Amino acid sequence: MSIRKEKIEHLIKEELSLIFLHKLQDPQFGLVTITNVAVSPDIRVAKVYISVFEKENREAILEKVTELKGFIRGQLAQKIKLRHTPELNFFIDDTLDYVEKMEDLFKKLHDDDKQSDE
């Protein structure tokens, strides 16, 4: 991966975090975190991964963010100086769910080992 691409991903992530914090002050969002940004090699498309604290509201919040995609892209264009502001595609980051599931499995295995030792 090129250094320029990494810098752009980091910059987009920081600016999107600030946009979500200051410009999108809708209480419906709750706690939304930008966890990762991956841009295409030509920097025309950016995949933005968001983490939502309230698991039951994830799909609704993703829909709301997708509806505001144009506004968010416009705000991003004002903040960063690129020839083309990337098109933003938002996705739910389920990495924490995977980690939680793995921890539960390890705990269950550990508990099963304790029971078999007794």
VENLIN-V366219 format. One record per residue. N is the residue number from 1. NEAR is the number of other C-alpha atoms within 10 Angstrom. D_LAST is the distance of its C-alpha to the last C-alpha in Angstrom with 1 decimal. Layout:
<<N	NEAR	D_LAST> <N	NEAR	D_LAST>>
This chain:
<<1	6	52.1> <2	7	55.2> <3	8	55.3> <4	9	57.7> <5	16	55.4> <6	14	52.5> <7	11	54.8> <8	17	55.9> <9	20	52.4> <10	15	51.5> <11	15	54.7> <12	25	54.3> <13	20	50.7> <14	14	52.0> <15	17	55.0> <16	22	53.2> <17	17	50.7> <18	14	53.8> <19	17	55.4> <20	18	52.3> <21	14	52.2> <22	9	55.9> <23	13	57.6> <24	15	55.1> <25	11	54.4> <26	9	53.5> <27	7	50.8> <28	11	49.6> <29	19	48.2> <30	13	45.8> <31	12	43.9> <32	17	44.9> <33	17	44.3> <34	21	45.9> <35	15	43.2> <36	17	45.1> <37	22	48.6> <38	19	49.6> <39	19	53.3> <40	12	54.9> <41	11	56.9> <42	9	60.1> <43	17	58.7> <44	13	60.0> <45	16	56.6> <46	19	53.6> <47	17	50.2> <48	21	48.8> <49	18	45.1> <50	22	44.3> <51	20	41.2> <52	21	41.3> <53	13	39.0> <54	12	39.3> <55	10	37.6> <56	9	39.4> <57	13	42.8> <58	18	42.5> <59	13	44.8> <60	12	47.4> <61	19	47.5> <62	19	47.8> <63	12	50.7> <64	13	52.4> <65	20	52.1> <66	16	53.5> <67	11	56.4> <68	13	57.1> <69	16	56.9> <70	13	60.7> <71	14	60.8> <72	18	57.9> <73	17	59.6> <74	12	62.9> <75	15	61.3> <76	19	59.7> <77	17	63.1> <78	10	64.7> <79	14	62.1> <80	14	61.9> <81	9	64.8> <82	11	64.4> <83	9	66.9> <84	12	64.8> <85	18	62.1> <86	19	59.2> <87	15	58.4> <88	19	55.1> <89	15	52.4> <90	18	49.5> <91	16	45.9> <92	16	42.7> <93	18	40.3> <94	14	36.8> <95	11	35.2> <96	10	33.3> <97	11	31.9> <98	11	30.7> <99	11	29.0> <100	12	27.4> <101	12	26.2> <102	12	24.7> <103	12	22.9> <104	12	21.4> <105	12	20.3> <106	12	18.7> <107	12	17.0> <108	12	15.7> <109	12	14.6> <110	11	12.8> <111	12	11.0> <112	11	10.2> <113	11	8.8> <114	10	6.6> <115	9	5.4> <116	7	5.5> <117	7	3.8> <118	5	0.0>>
